[in-house]
Protein backbone atom coordinates (compact mmCIF):
# COMPACT_ATOMS: atom_id res chain seq x y z
CA UNK A 1 0.00 0.00 0.00
CA UNK A 2 1.40 3.39 -1.03
CA UNK A 3 1.69 6.00 1.72
CA UNK A 4 -0.10 9.24 0.81
CA UNK A 5 0.06 12.76 2.25
CA UNK A 6 -3.00 14.59 3.57
CA UNK A 7 -3.84 18.05 4.85
CA UNK A 8 -5.85 17.72 8.06
CA UNK A 9 -7.60 20.80 9.54
CA UNK A 10 -7.28 20.99 13.31
CA UNK A 11 -8.41 23.50 15.91
CA UNK A 12 -7.51 24.00 19.54
CA UNK A 13 -7.99 26.54 22.29
CA UNK A 14 -5.41 28.64 24.09
CA UNK A 15 -5.86 30.68 27.26
CA UNK A 16 -4.12 33.73 28.69
CA UNK A 17 -4.90 36.74 30.89
CA UNK A 18 -5.51 40.28 29.63
CA UNK A 19 -5.33 43.47 31.68
CA UNK A 20 -8.18 45.98 31.38
CA UNK A 21 -9.40 49.03 33.27
CA UNK A 22 -13.02 48.96 34.44
CA UNK A 23 -15.35 49.86 37.32
CA UNK A 24 -16.42 46.28 37.98
CA UNK A 25 -16.34 42.67 36.76
CA UNK A 26 -19.12 43.07 34.17
CA UNK A 27 -17.44 46.07 32.60
CA UNK A 28 -14.08 44.26 32.76
CA UNK A 29 -15.55 41.31 30.86
CA UNK A 30 -16.92 43.71 28.24
CA UNK A 31 -13.58 45.50 27.94
CA UNK A 32 -11.73 42.18 27.59
CA UNK A 33 -13.79 41.38 24.48
CA UNK A 34 -12.18 44.32 22.68
CA UNK A 35 -8.55 43.67 23.59
CA UNK A 36 -6.11 43.14 20.72
CA UNK A 37 -3.90 40.24 21.76
CA UNK A 38 -0.23 41.07 21.66
CA UNK A 39 1.54 38.31 19.76
CA UNK A 40 4.66 39.11 21.77
CA UNK A 41 2.85 37.78 24.85
CA UNK A 42 2.59 34.31 23.28
CA UNK A 43 4.86 32.96 26.05
CA UNK A 44 1.99 33.44 28.52
CA UNK A 45 -0.54 31.48 26.46
CA UNK A 46 -1.40 27.97 27.58
CA UNK A 47 -3.08 25.12 25.70
CA UNK A 48 -6.56 24.27 26.99
CA UNK A 49 -6.50 20.55 27.76
CA UNK A 50 -8.60 18.25 25.60
CA UNK A 51 -9.43 21.08 23.15
CA UNK A 52 -7.64 19.50 20.12
CA UNK A 53 -10.21 18.71 17.41
CA UNK A 54 -9.86 17.28 13.90
CA UNK A 55 -12.28 18.40 11.16
CA UNK A 56 -12.61 15.04 9.41
CA UNK A 57 -14.82 16.52 6.67
CA UNK A 58 -12.06 18.96 5.69
CA UNK A 59 -9.31 16.36 5.12
CA UNK A 60 -7.92 16.27 1.61
CA UNK A 61 -5.15 14.38 -0.11
CA UNK A 62 -2.08 16.23 -1.34
CA UNK A 63 -1.44 15.16 -4.92
CA UNK A 64 1.97 13.60 -5.41
CA UNK A 65 4.28 15.11 -8.02
CA UNK A 66 3.68 12.07 -10.25
CA UNK A 67 -0.11 12.61 -10.30
CA UNK A 68 -1.54 14.71 -13.08
mmCIF file of the N, C-alpha and C atoms, coordinates in Angstrom:
data_MODEL
# 
_entry.id   MODEL 
# 
loop_
_atom_site.group_PDB 
_atom_site.id 
_atom_site.type_symbol 
_atom_site.label_atom_id 
_atom_site.label_alt_id 
_atom_site.label_comp_id 
_atom_site.label_asym_id 
_atom_site.label_entity_id 
_atom_site.label_seq_id 
_atom_site.pdbx_PDB_ins_code 
_atom_site.Cartn_x 
_atom_site.Cartn_y 
_atom_site.Cartn_z 
_atom_site.occupancy 
_atom_site.B_iso_or_equiv 
_atom_site.pdbx_formal_charge 
_atom_site.auth_seq_id 
_atom_site.auth_comp_id 
_atom_site.auth_asym_id 
_atom_site.auth_atom_id 
_atom_site.pdbx_PDB_model_num 
ATOM 1   N N  . UNK A 1 1  ? 0.849   -1.186 0.000   1.00 0.00 ? 1  UNK A N  1 
ATOM 2   C CA . UNK A 1 1  ? 0.000   0.000  0.000   1.00 0.00 ? 1  UNK A CA 1 
ATOM 3   C C  . UNK A 1 1  ? 0.892   1.247  0.000   1.00 0.00 ? 1  UNK A C  1 
ATOM 4   N N  . UNK A 1 2  ? 0.629   2.154  -0.905  1.00 0.00 ? 2  UNK A N  1 
ATOM 5   C CA . UNK A 1 2  ? 1.403   3.387  -1.030  1.00 0.00 ? 2  UNK A CA 1 
ATOM 6   C C  . UNK A 1 2  ? 0.981   4.397  0.043   1.00 0.00 ? 2  UNK A C  1 
ATOM 7   N N  . UNK A 1 3  ? 1.958   4.968  0.720   1.00 0.00 ? 3  UNK A N  1 
ATOM 8   C CA . UNK A 1 3  ? 1.691   6.005  1.716   1.00 0.00 ? 3  UNK A CA 1 
ATOM 9   C C  . UNK A 1 3  ? 1.375   7.310  0.987   1.00 0.00 ? 3  UNK A C  1 
ATOM 10  N N  . UNK A 1 4  ? 0.324   7.984  1.402   1.00 0.00 ? 4  UNK A N  1 
ATOM 11  C CA . UNK A 1 4  ? -0.104  9.245  0.807   1.00 0.00 ? 4  UNK A CA 1 
ATOM 12  C C  . UNK A 1 4  ? 0.032   10.356 1.835   1.00 0.00 ? 4  UNK A C  1 
ATOM 13  N N  . UNK A 1 5  ? 0.022   11.597 1.362   1.00 0.00 ? 5  UNK A N  1 
ATOM 14  C CA . UNK A 1 5  ? 0.055   12.757 2.255   1.00 0.00 ? 5  UNK A CA 1 
ATOM 15  C C  . UNK A 1 5  ? -1.307  13.434 2.244   1.00 0.00 ? 5  UNK A C  1 
ATOM 16  N N  . UNK A 1 6  ? -1.706  13.933 3.419   1.00 0.00 ? 6  UNK A N  1 
ATOM 17  C CA . UNK A 1 6  ? -3.001  14.589 3.568   1.00 0.00 ? 6  UNK A CA 1 
ATOM 18  C C  . UNK A 1 6  ? -2.846  15.897 4.345   1.00 0.00 ? 6  UNK A C  1 
ATOM 19  N N  . UNK A 1 7  ? -3.709  16.836 4.051   1.00 0.00 ? 7  UNK A N  1 
ATOM 20  C CA . UNK A 1 7  ? -3.839  18.046 4.855   1.00 0.00 ? 7  UNK A CA 1 
ATOM 21  C C  . UNK A 1 7  ? -5.043  17.808 5.771   1.00 0.00 ? 7  UNK A C  1 
ATOM 22  N N  . UNK A 1 8  ? -4.827  17.996 7.067   1.00 0.00 ? 8  UNK A N  1 
ATOM 23  C CA . UNK A 1 8  ? -5.855  17.721 8.062   1.00 0.00 ? 8  UNK A CA 1 
ATOM 24  C C  . UNK A 1 8  ? -6.103  18.999 8.872   1.00 0.00 ? 8  UNK A C  1 
ATOM 25  N N  . UNK A 1 9  ? -7.305  19.600 8.755   1.00 0.00 ? 9  UNK A N  1 
ATOM 26  C CA . UNK A 1 9  ? -7.595  20.799 9.545   1.00 0.00 ? 9  UNK A CA 1 
ATOM 27  C C  . UNK A 1 9  ? -7.815  20.450 11.014  1.00 0.00 ? 9  UNK A C  1 
ATOM 28  N N  . UNK A 1 10 ? -7.139  21.184 11.869  1.00 0.00 ? 10 UNK A N  1 
ATOM 29  C CA . UNK A 1 10 ? -7.279  20.995 13.312  1.00 0.00 ? 10 UNK A CA 1 
ATOM 30  C C  . UNK A 1 10 ? -7.527  22.338 13.979  1.00 0.00 ? 10 UNK A C  1 
ATOM 31  N N  . UNK A 1 11 ? -8.209  22.294 15.105  1.00 0.00 ? 11 UNK A N  1 
ATOM 32  C CA . UNK A 1 11 ? -8.411  23.501 15.915  1.00 0.00 ? 11 UNK A CA 1 
ATOM 33  C C  . UNK A 1 11 ? -8.101  23.146 17.357  1.00 0.00 ? 11 UNK A C  1 
ATOM 34  N N  . UNK A 1 12 ? -7.736  24.173 18.121  1.00 0.00 ? 12 UNK A N  1 
ATOM 35  C CA . UNK A 1 12 ? -7.508  24.001 19.543  1.00 0.00 ? 12 UNK A CA 1 
ATOM 36  C C  . UNK A 1 12 ? -7.686  25.342 20.214  1.00 0.00 ? 12 UNK A C  1 
ATOM 37  N N  . UNK A 1 13 ? -7.800  25.314 21.533  1.00 0.00 ? 13 UNK A N  1 
ATOM 38  C CA . UNK A 1 13 ? -7.986  26.544 22.294  1.00 0.00 ? 13 UNK A CA 1 
ATOM 39  C C  . UNK A 1 13 ? -6.735  26.852 23.105  1.00 0.00 ? 13 UNK A C  1 
ATOM 40  N N  . UNK A 1 14 ? -6.492  28.151 23.249  1.00 0.00 ? 14 UNK A N  1 
ATOM 41  C CA . UNK A 1 14 ? -5.405  28.640 24.090  1.00 0.00 ? 14 UNK A CA 1 
ATOM 42  C C  . UNK A 1 14 ? -6.029  29.593 25.103  1.00 0.00 ? 14 UNK A C  1 
ATOM 43  N N  . UNK A 1 15 ? -5.369  29.759 26.239  1.00 0.00 ? 15 UNK A N  1 
ATOM 44  C CA . UNK A 1 15 ? -5.863  30.675 27.261  1.00 0.00 ? 15 UNK A CA 1 
ATOM 45  C C  . UNK A 1 15 ? -4.720  31.573 27.733  1.00 0.00 ? 15 UNK A C  1 
ATOM 46  N N  . UNK A 1 16 ? -5.075  32.785 28.117  1.00 0.00 ? 16 UNK A N  1 
ATOM 47  C CA . UNK A 1 16 ? -4.120  33.734 28.690  1.00 0.00 ? 16 UNK A CA 1 
ATOM 48  C C  . UNK A 1 16 ? -4.913  34.741 29.510  1.00 0.00 ? 16 UNK A C  1 
ATOM 49  N N  . UNK A 1 17 ? -4.240  35.667 30.123  1.00 0.00 ? 17 UNK A N  1 
ATOM 50  C CA . UNK A 1 17 ? -4.896  36.737 30.887  1.00 0.00 ? 17 UNK A CA 1 
ATOM 51  C C  . UNK A 1 17 ? -4.667  38.051 30.143  1.00 0.00 ? 17 UNK A C  1 
ATOM 52  N N  . UNK A 1 18 ? -5.651  38.941 30.190  1.00 0.00 ? 18 UNK A N  1 
ATOM 53  C CA . UNK A 1 18 ? -5.508  40.281 29.629  1.00 0.00 ? 18 UNK A CA 1 
ATOM 54  C C  . UNK A 1 18 ? -5.811  41.293 30.722  1.00 0.00 ? 18 UNK A C  1 
ATOM 55  N N  . UNK A 1 19 ? -5.124  42.414 30.685  1.00 0.00 ? 19 UNK A N  1 
ATOM 56  C CA . UNK A 1 19 ? -5.327  43.473 31.676  1.00 0.00 ? 19 UNK A CA 1 
ATOM 57  C C  . UNK A 1 19 ? -6.215  44.552 31.082  1.00 0.00 ? 19 UNK A C  1 
ATOM 58  N N  . UNK A 1 20 ? -7.266  44.919 31.804  1.00 0.00 ? 20 UNK A N  1 
ATOM 59  C CA . UNK A 1 20 ? -8.177  45.980 31.379  1.00 0.00 ? 20 UNK A CA 1 
ATOM 60  C C  . UNK A 1 20 ? -8.448  46.911 32.550  1.00 0.00 ? 20 UNK A C  1 
ATOM 61  N N  . UNK A 1 21 ? -8.958  48.088 32.242  1.00 0.00 ? 21 UNK A N  1 
ATOM 62  C CA . UNK A 1 21 ? -9.398  49.033 33.267  1.00 0.00 ? 21 UNK A CA 1 
ATOM 63  C C  . UNK A 1 21 ? -10.911 49.098 33.224  1.00 0.00 ? 21 UNK A C  1 
ATOM 64  N N  . UNK A 1 22 ? -11.564 48.958 34.381  1.00 0.00 ? 22 UNK A N  1 
ATOM 65  C CA . UNK A 1 22 ? -13.019 48.957 34.443  1.00 0.00 ? 22 UNK A CA 1 
ATOM 66  C C  . UNK A 1 22 ? -13.473 49.269 35.865  1.00 0.00 ? 22 UNK A C  1 
ATOM 67  N N  . UNK A 1 23 ? -14.770 49.564 36.004  1.00 0.00 ? 23 UNK A N  1 
ATOM 68  C CA . UNK A 1 23 ? -15.350 49.863 37.318  1.00 0.00 ? 23 UNK A CA 1 
ATOM 69  C C  . UNK A 1 23 ? -15.834 48.616 38.043  1.00 0.00 ? 23 UNK A C  1 
ATOM 70  N N  . UNK A 1 24 ? -15.951 47.504 37.341  1.00 0.00 ? 24 UNK A N  1 
ATOM 71  C CA . UNK A 1 24 ? -16.418 46.278 37.979  1.00 0.00 ? 24 UNK A CA 1 
ATOM 72  C C  . UNK A 1 24 ? -16.242 45.087 37.050  1.00 0.00 ? 24 UNK A C  1 
ATOM 73  N N  . UNK A 1 25 ? -16.545 43.885 37.543  1.00 0.00 ? 25 UNK A N  1 
ATOM 74  C CA . UNK A 1 25 ? -16.340 42.665 36.765  1.00 0.00 ? 25 UNK A CA 1 
ATOM 75  C C  . UNK A 1 25 ? -17.101 42.621 35.438  1.00 0.00 ? 25 UNK A C  1 
ATOM 76  N N  . UNK A 1 26 ? -18.350 43.092 35.420  1.00 0.00 ? 26 UNK A N  1 
ATOM 77  C CA . UNK A 1 26 ? -19.124 43.068 34.171  1.00 0.00 ? 26 UNK A CA 1 
ATOM 78  C C  . UNK A 1 26 ? -18.489 43.958 33.123  1.00 0.00 ? 26 UNK A C  1 
ATOM 79  N N  . UNK A 1 27 ? -18.094 45.156 33.529  1.00 0.00 ? 27 UNK A N  1 
ATOM 80  C CA . UNK A 1 27 ? -17.442 46.069 32.597  1.00 0.00 ? 27 UNK A CA 1 
ATOM 81  C C  . UNK A 1 27 ? -16.081 45.509 32.170  1.00 0.00 ? 27 UNK A C  1 
ATOM 82  N N  . UNK A 1 28 ? -15.375 44.863 33.091  1.00 0.00 ? 28 UNK A N  1 
ATOM 83  C CA . UNK A 1 28 ? -14.078 44.262 32.760  1.00 0.00 ? 28 UNK A CA 1 
ATOM 84  C C  . UNK A 1 28 ? -14.240 43.174 31.703  1.00 0.00 ? 28 UNK A C  1 
ATOM 85  N N  . UNK A 1 29 ? -15.285 42.355 31.855  1.00 0.00 ? 29 UNK A N  1 
ATOM 86  C CA . UNK A 1 29 ? -15.552 41.306 30.856  1.00 0.00 ? 29 UNK A CA 1 
ATOM 87  C C  . UNK A 1 29 ? -15.833 41.935 29.498  1.00 0.00 ? 29 UNK A C  1 
ATOM 88  N N  . UNK A 1 30 ? -16.616 43.005 29.487  1.00 0.00 ? 30 UNK A N  1 
ATOM 89  C CA . UNK A 1 30 ? -16.922 43.712 28.241  1.00 0.00 ? 30 UNK A CA 1 
ATOM 90  C C  . UNK A 1 30 ? -15.645 44.279 27.619  1.00 0.00 ? 30 UNK A C  1 
ATOM 91  N N  . UNK A 1 31 ? -14.833 44.912 28.425  1.00 0.00 ? 31 UNK A N  1 
ATOM 92  C CA . UNK A 1 31 ? -13.581 45.496 27.936  1.00 0.00 ? 31 UNK A CA 1 
ATOM 93  C C  . UNK A 1 31 ? -12.626 44.427 27.388  1.00 0.00 ? 31 UNK A C  1 
ATOM 94  N N  . UNK A 1 32 ? -12.614 43.258 28.027  1.00 0.00 ? 32 UNK A N  1 
ATOM 95  C CA . UNK A 1 32 ? -11.725 42.176 27.593  1.00 0.00 ? 32 UNK A CA 1 
ATOM 96  C C  . UNK A 1 32 ? -12.080 41.690 26.194  1.00 0.00 ? 32 UNK A C  1 
ATOM 97  N N  . UNK A 1 33 ? -13.362 41.815 25.814  1.00 0.00 ? 33 UNK A N  1 
ATOM 98  C CA . UNK A 1 33 ? -13.785 41.384 24.475  1.00 0.00 ? 33 UNK A CA 1 
ATOM 99  C C  . UNK A 1 33 ? -13.163 42.228 23.375  1.00 0.00 ? 33 UNK A C  1 
ATOM 100 N N  . UNK A 1 34 ? -12.740 43.433 23.694  1.00 0.00 ? 34 UNK A N  1 
ATOM 101 C CA . UNK A 1 34 ? -12.182 44.317 22.683  1.00 0.00 ? 34 UNK A CA 1 
ATOM 102 C C  . UNK A 1 34 ? -10.666 44.419 22.690  1.00 0.00 ? 34 UNK A C  1 
ATOM 103 N N  . UNK A 1 35 ? -10.001 43.596 23.485  1.00 0.00 ? 35 UNK A N  1 
ATOM 104 C CA . UNK A 1 35 ? -8.546  43.670 23.589  1.00 0.00 ? 35 UNK A CA 1 
ATOM 105 C C  . UNK A 1 35 ? -7.894  43.024 22.375  1.00 0.00 ? 35 UNK A C  1 
ATOM 106 N N  . UNK A 1 36 ? -6.931  43.730 21.774  1.00 0.00 ? 36 UNK A N  1 
ATOM 107 C CA . UNK A 1 36 ? -6.111  43.143 20.717  1.00 0.00 ? 36 UNK A CA 1 
ATOM 108 C C  . UNK A 1 36 ? -4.994  42.362 21.390  1.00 0.00 ? 36 UNK A C  1 
ATOM 109 N N  . UNK A 1 37 ? -4.949  41.061 21.144  1.00 0.00 ? 37 UNK A N  1 
ATOM 110 C CA . UNK A 1 37 ? -3.905  40.245 21.761  1.00 0.00 ? 37 UNK A CA 1 
ATOM 111 C C  . UNK A 1 37 ? -2.548  40.592 21.179  1.00 0.00 ? 37 UNK A C  1 
ATOM 112 N N  . UNK A 1 38 ? -1.604  40.758 22.035  1.00 0.00 ? 38 UNK A N  1 
ATOM 113 C CA . UNK A 1 38 ? -0.234  41.067 21.661  1.00 0.00 ? 38 UNK A CA 1 
ATOM 114 C C  . UNK A 1 38 ? 0.486   39.759 21.362  1.00 0.00 ? 38 UNK A C  1 
ATOM 115 N N  . UNK A 1 39 ? 0.883   39.564 20.112  1.00 0.00 ? 39 UNK A N  1 
ATOM 116 C CA . UNK A 1 39 ? 1.541   38.305 19.757  1.00 0.00 ? 39 UNK A CA 1 
ATOM 117 C C  . UNK A 1 39 ? 2.871   38.138 20.486  1.00 0.00 ? 39 UNK A C  1 
ATOM 118 N N  . UNK A 1 40 ? 3.419   39.219 21.008  1.00 0.00 ? 40 UNK A N  1 
ATOM 119 C CA . UNK A 1 40 ? 4.657   39.111 21.772  1.00 0.00 ? 40 UNK A CA 1 
ATOM 120 C C  . UNK A 1 40 ? 4.420   38.457 23.126  1.00 0.00 ? 40 UNK A C  1 
ATOM 121 N N  . UNK A 1 41 ? 3.156   38.406 23.565  1.00 0.00 ? 41 UNK A N  1 
ATOM 122 C CA . UNK A 1 41 ? 2.845   37.784 24.852  1.00 0.00 ? 41 UNK A CA 1 
ATOM 123 C C  . UNK A 1 41 ? 2.571   36.293 24.708  1.00 0.00 ? 41 UNK A C  1 
ATOM 124 N N  . UNK A 1 42 ? 2.895   35.721 23.556  1.00 0.00 ? 42 UNK A N  1 
ATOM 125 C CA . UNK A 1 42 ? 2.589   34.311 23.281  1.00 0.00 ? 42 UNK A CA 1 
ATOM 126 C C  . UNK A 1 42 ? 3.191   33.381 24.336  1.00 0.00 ? 42 UNK A C  1 
ATOM 127 N N  . UNK A 1 43 ? 4.259   33.795 25.007  1.00 0.00 ? 43 UNK A N  1 
ATOM 128 C CA . UNK A 1 43 ? 4.863   32.958 26.046  1.00 0.00 ? 43 UNK A CA 1 
ATOM 129 C C  . UNK A 1 43 ? 3.915   32.724 27.221  1.00 0.00 ? 43 UNK A C  1 
ATOM 130 N N  . UNK A 1 44 ? 2.921   33.601 27.404  1.00 0.00 ? 44 UNK A N  1 
ATOM 131 C CA . UNK A 1 44 ? 1.994   33.444 28.525  1.00 0.00 ? 44 UNK A CA 1 
ATOM 132 C C  . UNK A 1 44 ? 0.759   32.628 28.147  1.00 0.00 ? 44 UNK A C  1 
ATOM 133 N N  . UNK A 1 45 ? 0.623   32.252 26.889  1.00 0.00 ? 45 UNK A N  1 
ATOM 134 C CA . UNK A 1 45 ? -0.538  31.483 26.458  1.00 0.00 ? 45 UNK A CA 1 
ATOM 135 C C  . UNK A 1 45 ? -0.352  30.029 26.849  1.00 0.00 ? 45 UNK A C  1 
ATOM 136 N N  . UNK A 1 46 ? -1.447  29.383 27.214  1.00 0.00 ? 46 UNK A N  1 
ATOM 137 C CA . UNK A 1 46 ? -1.405  27.968 27.576  1.00 0.00 ? 46 UNK A CA 1 
ATOM 138 C C  . UNK A 1 46 ? -2.480  27.213 26.798  1.00 0.00 ? 46 UNK A C  1 
ATOM 139 N N  . UNK A 1 47 ? -2.144  26.005 26.390  1.00 0.00 ? 47 UNK A N  1 
ATOM 140 C CA . UNK A 1 47 ? -3.084  25.120 25.702  1.00 0.00 ? 47 UNK A CA 1 
ATOM 141 C C  . UNK A 1 47 ? -4.195  24.702 26.665  1.00 0.00 ? 47 UNK A C  1 
ATOM 142 N N  . UNK A 1 48 ? -5.432  24.737 26.190  1.00 0.00 ? 48 UNK A N  1 
ATOM 143 C CA . UNK A 1 48 ? -6.565  24.274 26.986  1.00 0.00 ? 48 UNK A CA 1 
ATOM 144 C C  . UNK A 1 48 ? -6.678  22.763 26.772  1.00 0.00 ? 48 UNK A C  1 
ATOM 145 N N  . UNK A 1 49 ? -6.484  22.008 27.844  1.00 0.00 ? 49 UNK A N  1 
ATOM 146 C CA . UNK A 1 49 ? -6.497  20.552 27.765  1.00 0.00 ? 49 UNK A CA 1 
ATOM 147 C C  . UNK A 1 49 ? -7.736  19.987 27.087  1.00 0.00 ? 49 UNK A C  1 
ATOM 148 N N  . UNK A 1 50 ? -7.525  18.959 26.309  1.00 0.00 ? 50 UNK A N  1 
ATOM 149 C CA . UNK A 1 50 ? -8.596  18.252 25.596  1.00 0.00 ? 50 UNK A CA 1 
ATOM 150 C C  . UNK A 1 50 ? -9.351  19.128 24.601  1.00 0.00 ? 50 UNK A C  1 
ATOM 151 N N  . UNK A 1 51 ? -8.741  20.217 24.113  1.00 0.00 ? 51 UNK A N  1 
ATOM 152 C CA . UNK A 1 51 ? -9.435  21.076 23.154  1.00 0.00 ? 51 UNK A CA 1 
ATOM 153 C C  . UNK A 1 51 ? -9.056  20.752 21.704  1.00 0.00 ? 51 UNK A C  1 
ATOM 154 N N  . UNK A 1 52 ? -8.094  19.856 21.476  1.00 0.00 ? 52 UNK A N  1 
ATOM 155 C CA . UNK A 1 52 ? -7.645  19.502 20.122  1.00 0.00 ? 52 UNK A CA 1 
ATOM 156 C C  . UNK A 1 52 ? -8.773  18.790 19.384  1.00 0.00 ? 52 UNK A C  1 
ATOM 157 N N  . UNK A 1 53 ? -9.151  19.309 18.208  1.00 0.00 ? 53 UNK A N  1 
ATOM 158 C CA . UNK A 1 53 ? -10.210 18.707 17.412  1.00 0.00 ? 53 UNK A CA 1 
ATOM 159 C C  . UNK A 1 53 ? -9.769  18.595 15.961  1.00 0.00 ? 53 UNK A C  1 
ATOM 160 N N  . UNK A 1 54 ? -10.139 17.501 15.309  1.00 0.00 ? 54 UNK A N  1 
ATOM 161 C CA . UNK A 1 54 ? -9.857  17.279 13.898  1.00 0.00 ? 54 UNK A CA 1 
ATOM 162 C C  . UNK A 1 54 ? -11.162 17.442 13.124  1.00 0.00 ? 54 UNK A C  1 
ATOM 163 N N  . UNK A 1 55 ? -11.123 18.243 12.040  1.00 0.00 ? 55 UNK A N  1 
ATOM 164 C CA . UNK A 1 55 ? -12.280 18.404 11.157  1.00 0.00 ? 55 UNK A CA 1 
ATOM 165 C C  . UNK A 1 55 ? -12.168 17.344 10.066  1.00 0.00 ? 55 UNK A C  1 
ATOM 166 N N  . UNK A 1 56 ? -12.754 16.169 10.322  1.00 0.00 ? 56 UNK A N  1 
ATOM 167 C CA . UNK A 1 56 ? -12.612 15.043 9.407   1.00 0.00 ? 56 UNK A CA 1 
ATOM 168 C C  . UNK A 1 56 ? -13.200 15.332 8.030   1.00 0.00 ? 56 UNK A C  1 
ATOM 169 N N  . UNK A 1 57 ? -14.210 16.189 7.957   1.00 0.00 ? 57 UNK A N  1 
ATOM 170 C CA . UNK A 1 57 ? -14.820 16.522 6.669   1.00 0.00 ? 57 UNK A CA 1 
ATOM 171 C C  . UNK A 1 57 ? -13.916 17.401 5.817   1.00 0.00 ? 57 UNK A C  1 
ATOM 172 N N  . UNK A 1 58 ? -12.946 18.060 6.428   1.00 0.00 ? 58 UNK A N  1 
ATOM 173 C CA . UNK A 1 58 ? -12.063 18.961 5.691   1.00 0.00 ? 58 UNK A CA 1 
ATOM 174 C C  . UNK A 1 58 ? -10.760 18.330 5.237   1.00 0.00 ? 58 UNK A C  1 
ATOM 175 N N  . UNK A 1 59 ? -10.556 17.035 5.498   1.00 0.00 ? 59 UNK A N  1 
ATOM 176 C CA . UNK A 1 59 ? -9.305  16.364 5.122   1.00 0.00 ? 59 UNK A CA 1 
ATOM 177 C C  . UNK A 1 59 ? -9.253  16.201 3.610   1.00 0.00 ? 59 UNK A C  1 
ATOM 178 N N  . UNK A 1 60 ? -8.087  16.523 3.039   1.00 0.00 ? 60 UNK A N  1 
ATOM 179 C CA . UNK A 1 60 ? -7.920  16.273 1.608   1.00 0.00 ? 60 UNK A CA 1 
ATOM 180 C C  . UNK A 1 60 ? -6.512  15.765 1.334   1.00 0.00 ? 60 UNK A C  1 
ATOM 181 N N  . UNK A 1 61 ? -6.424  14.975 0.280   1.00 0.00 ? 61 UNK A N  1 
ATOM 182 C CA . UNK A 1 61 ? -5.153  14.380 -0.112  1.00 0.00 ? 61 UNK A CA 1 
ATOM 183 C C  . UNK A 1 61 ? -4.310  15.387 -0.876  1.00 0.00 ? 61 UNK A C  1 
ATOM 184 N N  . UNK A 1 62 ? -3.029  15.401 -0.594  1.00 0.00 ? 62 UNK A N  1 
ATOM 185 C CA . UNK A 1 62 ? -2.079  16.230 -1.335  1.00 0.00 ? 62 UNK A CA 1 
ATOM 186 C C  . UNK A 1 62 ? -1.618  15.413 -2.533  1.00 0.00 ? 62 UNK A C  1 
ATOM 187 N N  . UNK A 1 63 ? -1.876  15.915 -3.757  1.00 0.00 ? 63 UNK A N  1 
ATOM 188 C CA . UNK A 1 63 ? -1.443  15.157 -4.923  1.00 0.00 ? 63 UNK A CA 1 
ATOM 189 C C  . UNK A 1 63 ? 0.077   14.994 -4.946  1.00 0.00 ? 63 UNK A C  1 
ATOM 190 N N  . UNK A 1 64 ? 0.526   13.810 -5.300  1.00 0.00 ? 64 UNK A N  1 
ATOM 191 C CA . UNK A 1 64 ? 1.973   13.601 -5.414  1.00 0.00 ? 64 UNK A CA 1 
ATOM 192 C C  . UNK A 1 64 ? 2.449   14.206 -6.723  1.00 0.00 ? 64 UNK A C  1 
ATOM 193 N N  . UNK A 1 65 ? 3.725   14.469 -6.822  1.00 0.00 ? 65 UNK A N  1 
ATOM 194 C CA . UNK A 1 65 ? 4.283   15.105 -8.017  1.00 0.00 ? 65 UNK A CA 1 
ATOM 195 C C  . UNK A 1 65 ? 4.068   14.261 -9.272  1.00 0.00 ? 65 UNK A C  1 
ATOM 196 N N  . UNK A 1 66 ? 3.903   12.958 -9.108  1.00 0.00 ? 66 UNK A N  1 
ATOM 197 C CA . UNK A 1 66 ? 3.681   12.071 -10.248 1.00 0.00 ? 66 UNK A CA 1 
ATOM 198 C C  . UNK A 1 66 ? 2.240   12.066 -10.734 1.00 0.00 ? 66 UNK A C  1 
ATOM 199 N N  . UNK A 1 67 ? 1.304   12.575 -9.906  1.00 0.00 ? 67 UNK A N  1 
ATOM 200 C CA . UNK A 1 67 ? -0.110  12.608 -10.298 1.00 0.00 ? 67 UNK A CA 1 
ATOM 201 C C  . UNK A 1 67 ? -0.369  13.796 -11.188 1.00 0.00 ? 67 UNK A C  1 
ATOM 202 N N  . UNK A 1 68 ? -1.189  13.594 -12.198 1.00 0.00 ? 68 UNK A N  1 
ATOM 203 C CA . UNK A 1 68 ? -1.538  14.712 -13.079 1.00 0.00 ? 68 UNK A CA 1 
ATOM 204 C C  . UNK A 1 68 ? -3.002  14.732 -13.382 1.00 0.00 ? 68 UNK A C  1 
# 
